[in-house]
Amino acid sequence: MCIRDRVTLVPLLLIVAVSALKDLFEDLKRYKSDREENMKEVLILNKETQSFTYQNWQQLRVGDIVKIKKDEYFPADLFIIDTSEPRGTCYIETKNLDGETNLKSKSSIKEVAKHFPDEKALTTEKFLINYERPSYILYSLSLIHISEPTRLLSISYAVFCLKKK
């Protein structure tokens, strides 16, 4: 190896080492942030006790029903069944997705909400929701089918929220 090769090798190794340390530091920060987020609590419907109980976000599974209260942050994709507002609307800040800090109005689907007049109906009604695969279109979801044993309801659109990937 000649001197010229050594002269270029040292700065290259230094740059690679600094870059690797920077990536390690960022990964550790992300790990800590994810762990803190996963340990936060959310109200999840317990199907056995038929009541909402606080559990960690990391315990949330597909198909679980959660209750989000006013001004609560939620780091998950959620399908809006109903809201406390008369028109079924809620306002969501999506700054983690698109950087915008203004509130966006989202609505539940009336055809779905009417099947859940109260919280008790969440445990007695049986529904299967089929939806499209993840898409780059953040603010719409199509081809939803909500079925119960006796009928099938097709909905042309729905609103939902995406977590930042």
Secondary structure, 3 states (H helix, E strand, C coil): CCHHHHHHHHHHHHHHHHHHHHHHHHHHHHHHHHHHHHHCEEEEEECCCCEEEEEEHHHCCCCCCEECCCCCCCCCCEECCCCCCCCCEEEEECHHHHCCCCEEEEECCHHHHCCCCCCCHHHHCCCEEECCCCCCCCCCECCEEEEECCEEEEECCECEECCCC
